[in-house]
Amino acid sequence: AGAKEDSFNVLDLAEYTKNRPWWRKIFAPSSGSSAEKYNVATQLVIGGVTGWCTGFIFQKVGKLAATAVGGGFFLLQIANHTGYIKVDWKLVERDVNKAKQQLKFHSSGNKVSPEVKSRVDEVIIFLKKNVILTGGFAGGFMLGMAS
């Protein structure tokens, strides 16, 4: 019984993409905006459909989250009223005041970390390059939230 040698073929993607322009067109990272790739109608449709889907899902998840938080708060109030749990209101007040102080401390500096600023700048550049797509997304999002 001879040992069977496993042979593997190695795919060099750099060489593969040189010979196939369609591969580069689909998968290669491009520095251009979607405005260079798609016409206005396509951008509006893509933005509108993705915006509507996002808005619809956002609405459903928002309702579920609001129901869960409201129901949980309601159950806690019932449990507190019937004596199953006791709330230390002095501790709650102290923690709320502590949180207020921290918020005042952080908001007084108005300093944004450089990495947050760079991410915000990237988003703004993307939005400026893809105004039509972004507009379609915003409109679709509003429709999704309303439906």
SULSULMO-V295982 format. One record per pair of residues at least 4 apart in sequence whose ideal C-beta (glycine too) atoms are under 7 Angstrom apart, sorted by the first residue. I is the first residue (numbers start at 1). J is the second residue. D is the distance in Angstrom with one decimal. If there is no record, write none. Layout:
i=I j=J d=D
i=I j=J d=D
//
This chain:
i=11 j=16 d=6.2
i=12 j=16 d=6.3
i=13 j=17 d=6.0
i=14 j=18 d=6.9
i=16 j=20 d=6.4
i=16 j=23 d=6.7
i=17 j=23 d=4.9
i=17 j=24 d=5.2
i=17 j=28 d=6.9
i=21 j=25 d=6.2
i=22 j=26 d=6.4
i=23 j=27 d=5.9
i=24 j=28 d=4.2
i=32 j=36 d=4.0
i=32 j=37 d=6.8
i=33 j=129 d=3.5
i=33 j=130 d=5.3
i=34 j=38 d=5.5
i=34 j=43 d=6.0
i=34 j=130 d=5.0
i=34 j=133 d=5.3
i=35 j=43 d=7.0
i=35 j=129 d=6.6
i=35 j=130 d=6.4
i=35 j=132 d=6.7
i=38 j=42 d=4.0
i=38 j=43 d=5.1
i=40 j=44 d=6.3
i=40 j=132 d=5.6
i=41 j=45 d=6.3
i=42 j=46 d=6.2
i=43 j=47 d=6.0
i=43 j=132 d=4.3
i=43 j=133 d=4.5
i=43 j=136 d=6.3
i=44 j=48 d=5.8
i=44 j=132 d=6.1
i=44 j=136 d=4.2
i=45 j=49 d=6.1
i=46 j=50 d=6.3
i=46 j=133 d=6.4
i=46 j=136 d=6.8
i=47 j=51 d=5.8
i=47 j=133 d=4.3
i=47 j=134 d=6.6
i=47 j=135 d=6.6
i=47 j=136 d=2.5
i=47 j=137 d=4.0
i=47 j=140 d=6.3
i=48 j=52 d=6.2
i=48 j=136 d=4.3
i=48 j=139 d=5.9
i=48 j=140 d=3.8
i=49 j=53 d=6.4
i=49 j=140 d=6.3
i=50 j=54 d=6.2
i=50 j=137 d=5.9
i=50 j=140 d=6.6
i=51 j=55 d=6.1
i=51 j=136 d=6.4
i=51 j=137 d=3.8
i=51 j=138 d=6.3
i=51 j=139 d=6.4
i=51 j=140 d=2.6
i=51 j=141 d=3.9
i=51 j=144 d=6.4
i=52 j=56 d=6.1
i=52 j=140 d=3.9
i=52 j=143 d=5.2
i=52 j=144 d=4.1
i=53 j=57 d=6.3
i=53 j=144 d=6.5
i=54 j=58 d=5.9
i=54 j=141 d=5.7
i=54 j=144 d=6.3
i=55 j=59 d=6.3
i=55 j=140 d=6.6
i=55 j=141 d=4.0
i=55 j=142 d=6.5
i=55 j=143 d=6.5
i=55 j=144 d=2.4
i=55 j=145 d=4.2
i=56 j=60 d=6.7
i=56 j=144 d=3.9
i=56 j=147 d=6.2
i=57 j=61 d=6.1
i=58 j=62 d=6.0
i=58 j=145 d=6.6
i=59 j=63 d=6.5
i=59 j=144 d=6.7
i=59 j=145 d=5.0
i=60 j=64 d=6.5
i=61 j=65 d=6.1
i=62 j=66 d=6.2
i=63 j=67 d=6.3
i=64 j=68 d=6.3
i=65 j=69 d=6.2
i=66 j=70 d=5.9
i=67 j=71 d=5.8
i=68 j=72 d=6.1
i=69 j=73 d=6.3
i=70 j=74 d=6.2
i=71 j=75 d=6.3
i=72 j=76 d=6.4
i=73 j=77 d=6.5
i=74 j=78 d=6.6
i=75 j=79 d=6.2
i=76 j=80 d=6.2
i=77 j=81 d=6.1
i=78 j=82 d=6.2
i=79 j=84 d=4.2
i=79 j=85 d=4.7
i=80 j=85 d=5.5
i=80 j=87 d=5.5
i=87 j=92 d=6.7
i=88 j=92 d=6.7
i=89 j=93 d=6.2
i=90 j=94 d=6.4
i=91 j=95 d=6.3
i=92 j=96 d=6.3
i=93 j=97 d=6.3
i=94 j=98 d=6.3
i=95 j=99 d=6.4
i=96 j=100 d=6.5
i=97 j=101 d=6.5
i=98 j=102 d=6.6
i=99 j=103 d=6.4
i=100 j=104 d=6.4
i=101 j=105 d=6.3
i=102 j=106 d=6.3
i=103 j=107 d=5.9
i=104 j=108 d=6.1
i=112 j=116 d=5.2
i=112 j=117 d=5.1
i=113 j=117 d=7.0
i=114 j=118 d=6.2
i=115 j=119 d=6.6
i=116 j=120 d=6.4
i=117 j=121 d=6.3
i=118 j=122 d=6.5
i=119 j=123 d=6.6
i=120 j=124 d=6.4
i=121 j=125 d=6.3
i=122 j=126 d=6.4
i=123 j=127 d=6.3
i=124 j=128 d=6.4
i=125 j=129 d=6.3
i=126 j=130 d=6.1
i=127 j=134 d=5.2
i=130 j=134 d=5.5
i=131 j=135 d=6.1
i=132 j=136 d=6.4
i=133 j=137 d=6.3
i=134 j=138 d=6.3
i=135 j=139 d=6.4
i=136 j=140 d=6.1
i=137 j=141 d=6.1
i=138 j=142 d=6.6
i=139 j=143 d=6.5
i=140 j=144 d=6.1
i=141 j=145 d=6.4
i=142 j=146 d=6.4
i=143 j=147 d=6.3
//
